[in-house]
Amino acid sequence: MNIILALIPVSLVLLGLAVAAFFWAVDDAQYDDLDTPALAPLVDDDAAARTDGSARR
């Protein structure tokens, strides 16, 4: 029974940290663009180099 008295404050502190981390991530614009990072591995780097004029010869 005494462990519950220790675990409740610890869980409340962890909950507070999780909420603070969530609001920090939202304020730091971590969730603004969710589509572009998922598409980045599909982009061909050689094609991007050819379109900007710095193609290798």
C-alpha positions in Angstrom: 0.0 0.0 0.0 2.9 2.4 0.7 4.2 1.9 -2.9 1.0 3.5 -4.2 1.8 6.7 -2.2 5.1 6.8 -4.1 3.9 5.8 -7.5 1.1 8.4 -7.7 3.4 11.4 -7.4 5.9 9.8 -9.8 3.2 9.2 -12.4 1.9 12.7 -12.1 5.4 14.1 -12.7 5.8 11.8 -15.7 2.4 12.9 -17.0 3.4 16.6 -16.6 6.7 16.0 -18.5 4.8 14.3 -21.3 2.3 17.2 -21.6 5.2 19.7 -21.5 7.0 17.8 -24.2 3.9 17.7 -26.3 3.3 21.4 -26.1 6.9 22.1 -26.7 6.8 20.1 -29.9 3.6 21.8 -31.1 5.0 25.3 -30.3 8.3 24.4 -32.0 6.4 23.6 -35.3 7.3 19.9 -35.2 3.8 18.9 -36.6 3.5 21.6 -39.3 4.6 19.4 -42.3 3.8 15.8 -41.9 3.9 14.8 -45.6 7.2 16.0 -46.9 9.5 13.9 -44.6 7.7 10.8 -45.5 8.2 11.4 -49.2 11.9 12.4 -48.9 13.3 8.8 -49.3 11.4 8.5 -52.5 13.1 11.5 -54.2 15.8 10.6 -56.6 18.9 12.6 -55.7 20.4 12.5 -59.2 17.2 13.9 -60.7 17.3 16.7 -58.3 20.9 17.5 -59.2 20.1 17.6 -62.9 17.3 20.0 -62.5 19.2 22.6 -60.5 22.0 22.8 -63.1 24.8 21.2 -61.0 24.9 17.8 -62.8 28.0 15.8 -62.7 29.9 15.3 -66.0 
